[in-house]
Amino acid sequence: MAQDNRIARRCERAVVTAYQELRLTGTDDVAAFNSCTTLYRIHHPEASVSEARRLVSEWIDHHVVQKKDGPTPGCDCP
């Protein structure tokens, strides 16, 4: 999980970290994804469910599936 330190946005870092930890503790993919979508919406209550799902899926794909570093598309928060 060391790559999380390179994630600039707090909400993105929280989502990726939560997803990884949920999966490590045996939570299935869909439940982990749904939890992370809820977590994103806690950080950004103004976001629609579809926007949250899109961003969470992009972030998980980028950081967890593809194991890439660097910026990702997303919200404008620091």
N, C-alpha and C positions, 0 to 999 in steps of 0.2 A: 504494500500500500504506500510505499515511499513516493510514488508518482503524484499522490494527492497534494503534496506540498507545492507542486508546480501549477496547481489550479488556482487561478486568480480570483474568481468569483466565489464568495462565501457560500451562496446557495448551491452552486455547482459542486463545490468541494463537499458540502454536506450531503448532497444527493448521491454522489459517487461513493463516498465513504459508507453511507448507510446501506446502499445496495450491496457493496462488497461484504460488509459485516453481516448483513442478513443472509446472504448466500452462504457465507462461511459457517453460519450457525444452523444451516439446514432449511432455511425458508425457501420455498419453491420460487421460481422465476417470476411468475405472475403476481404472487403476493408481495414479493420484494419490489417489483415495479410499481404496483399500486400504492404501497407504503411510501415510496420515493416521490410519486406524483403528489400525494398528500403533503409530504414534507416540503416540496417545492411551493405548493399553494399556501403553506404556512408562511414561508418567506415572502411570497408574492400573492396576497389574497386577491389582487386585482386580475390575476391571470385566469383565463378560462380553463376548464378541464382539458379541452383539446390542445390548447397551447402548452399546458404543463406536461401532458403526455408526449407531445412532440419533442419538447426540449429534453425531458428525462430520457427518452429513447435515444436521442442524438448523443447525449452525454454518456450514457451507458455504452452505446456502440463505440464511441470514440475512445473513451478511457479504459473500459473493461474488455470489450470484445476485441477491438483493434489494437489496444495497448499503445495508443498514440499520445504524444505530449503536445503541448502547444495550445493555442487558443481554439475555441469552438464557437459556433454561432450560439447566441443566447440572449439573455436579458442584458440591460445596461447597467446593472448594479455592480459595485466594486467587489 
